[in-house]
Amino acid sequence: MQKGIEIKGSVFADVGDVDHDEFLDKFIDFVESNGWSFGGGTKQVDEEGNNLD
């Protein structure tokens, strides 16, 4: 049996610092470097939570 952690939230950076694809690459690298896996979806949002994709 595997244990999971559900993540609900947003990560914000100054405009121009990181784009969606770059964030995902770094996030997946972090997850995989620990021998973990990620299942789910992502979307780019503004500070009010409005979808930007």
N, C-alpha and C positions, 0 to 999 in steps of 0.2 A: 504494500500500500504506500502511495506517495502522499506527502503533505504538500499543500499549495498555499501560496500567499496571493490574495487578490489585491491588485493595486487600483485605486480610484483616486485620481488627482491629475494635476498638470505640472509640468516643468516649464519655467519661464526663463528666458535669457534676453539680454538687450537685443534690440532689433539689429539684424545683420550678424550677430555672433554665431548662430547655428541655425541651419534649416532642418526641416522634418527628416529628410533622408540621412543627413549627417548625424542627427540625434539617434535615429534608429540604429545606424551602424555602430555607434558607440555603446548604446544600450545592449544590443545583441552581443557585441564583443564582451561586455561586462558579464552578462548572463552566462554565455558559453565558457568564459574563462574560469568560472566557478563550477563547471560541470552541470549547470542547470539548463532548463529549457523554458521558453516563453510561448504561450498560446493566447491569442487575443488580437485586438485591433488597436489602432492608433488613429488619431486625427489631429490636425493642427487647429488650434483655437486662439482667440484673442483673450484679453484679460476678463472679458465678460462671459467667456465660454462659447462665443459664437464660432461656428465652424468656418475655417479659412481654406479648406481643401477644395 
